[in-house]
Amino acid sequence: MVLVYSDNKKITIEILSKASEIAKEQKKKVTAVIIGKPDENLAKEYISYGAEEVFIAETELESFKSEEYSDILASIVKETGTETILIGSNKNGKELSARLGGKLNAGCVVDSNNIYIKNNKLMAERVVYSGNAIAVEQFNSTPAIITVPSKAFDSLKKDDSRKGEITKKKIESEKSKSKILKAHEMKSEGTNVEDAEIIVSCGRGFKDKGDIKLVQELADILKGKTVGCSRPLAADLKWLSEEHWIGLSGHKVKPKLYIAAGISGQIQHIAGMRDSGIIVAINKDPEALIFRSADYGIVGDLYEVLPKLTDAVKAKMG
Amino acid sequence: MNIIVCAKQVIDVSEMKVDANTKKPILQGVPQKISDIDKNAMEEAIKIKDKHGGKITVLTIGPADAKERIKEILAMGADEGILVTAPDNIDYFMTATLLAEAIKKIGEYDMILCGEASIDLFSGQIGPRLAGLLNIPQITYALNVTAEKDKVTAERNMGDMAVTTEATYPALITVTKEINEPRLPSLMQILGAANKPINEWTADSLKSGLKPLVETVELKGVSMERKNIVYQNDIDESIGKLVDSLAKEGVIGR
């Protein structure tokens, strides 16, 4: 059995395609898991995207807690004899997977964007050392847990003629000793750097919060309208919200054009934008690391370069 | 309050070099350090101890030379260090199992603090795995921690959501880099750390016969092939060339 779970529908659908491929090779079935209210429409949608079975674990739980959800998944894994567990790699999914690994004494690889079978062993690749290497991980035992980030795989084409079985079952979990007091959405401005086609980013080279408008103006002209930033601006100075933060612990982006202004190019930042199409760097220090990761660079003061670049782009685009 | 801080010795990734031909990372000879976010966990432990009293034990699974790194944590303010010496090919399952066994041997504890992830591999598995093994509540990605006598509360960065979670003791908490600014020990503290105890336990004495469930069979290089065309003369001329190039690449235009 190849089991797929995420509290994010979009990621679940993307993982189902990879799960189908693995299941075919292992001659197993793909099962999507829904935890919570018995949502049959969602179950049918998962079937149309490749799930051969949907297991609905009915619970009275009001919100996600990895202590309880890992308990539920552990029961399902044991009951179904699941060998491979693919979980969506958002923060909930990651802490859930690792705890599940602890409970089941199962191997776990997080954030894998390449999963395959080689010599009858399940393999998962992941980026390590701040994006400077790819570790090829081999599972020596089952069950095996892998978390998959969004957009790692393309979903299958939706096909409403696909058939699948829906199983509903009440599953009890051990009550957690933790309590959620408050939860609110962090997304306030609706900025989504991960979906942006063009991103203009700012870093420590900016002297004042108000100067970010220079980046915004260029982004607007480029129709990208998306502003990114490096760690100091989001985490330390808080000039921009974390929605804009690009890097290892921020967002990982792959726009077709990425412009970095006043960003030195620490590897943690590079790790977040290295998959971009074309990378442009603007920095007054010719030795800045960012130039090594850039296709095009301009050595100059961003306060002079950005307005001129905005004008030049405007002229070019007509 | 008895606090256990888990700290990992890692290579300093910013000092890592890449082989020019194979693009593979060169791991030999890279300076070692305590993973940055583990120091944030230690800083938080000190703050909690300042408020409630108690004892801070730093626990490390690693090679014998990690002893030197543990001294840095003792200088920051930990009372005692424990190094579990372990083989090189250790995976998260083995590390978490050894941590759990070491913690059982330590005995009483109220709180375990870890970094959200180590800066070398950035999996973030150890905290939740360990909490699962010990069957205690886990509070991950803490942006701040308020420890009271009988419970602990933390605000957490869960990506799309900000979640405030409360738990009774014992609890495991993983902290973010944003939670605080780890202190730099004074010379007196560094000298004083030499007198603090570091116990060395072998992995086998805690649990024998552990084998990795997941093995890293290869470390592949990442090619970052970029054009590296840098204009550094006249700014107006540079901008003109850049805009032409971007238009040719098809990333700007009507």
Interface residues (C-beta under 8 A of the other chain):
Chain A: S66 E67 S70 N90 K91 N92 K94 E95 L96 S97 A98 R99 L100 G101 G102 K103 N105 A106 G107 C108 V109 V110 D111 M123 E125 R126 V127 V128 Y129 S130 G131 N132 A133 I134 A135 V136 E137 Q138 F139 N140 S141 A144 S176 K177 S178 K179 I180 L181 K182 A183 H184 E185 M186 K187 I198 L222 A235 E242 L248 S249 K256 L257 Q266 I267 I270 R274 G277 I278 I279 V280 A281 P286 F291 R292 S293 A294 D295 Y296 G297 I298 V299 G300 E304 V305 K308 L309 A312 V313 K316 M317 G318
Chain B: I11 V13 S14 M16 V18 K24 P25 D91 Y92 F93 A96 T97 E116 I119 D120 L121 F122 S123 G124 Q125 I126 G127 P128 R129 L130 A131 G132 L133 I136 P137 Q138 I139 T140 Y141 T153 N157 M158 G159 D160 M161 A162 V163 T164 T165 E166 A167 T168 A171 T176 K177 E178 K211 P212 L213 V214 E215 T216 V217 E218 L219 K220 G221 V222 M224 R226 K227 N228 I229 V230 Y231 Q232 I235 D236 S238 I239 G240 L242 V243 S245 L246 A247 E249 V251 I252 G253 R254
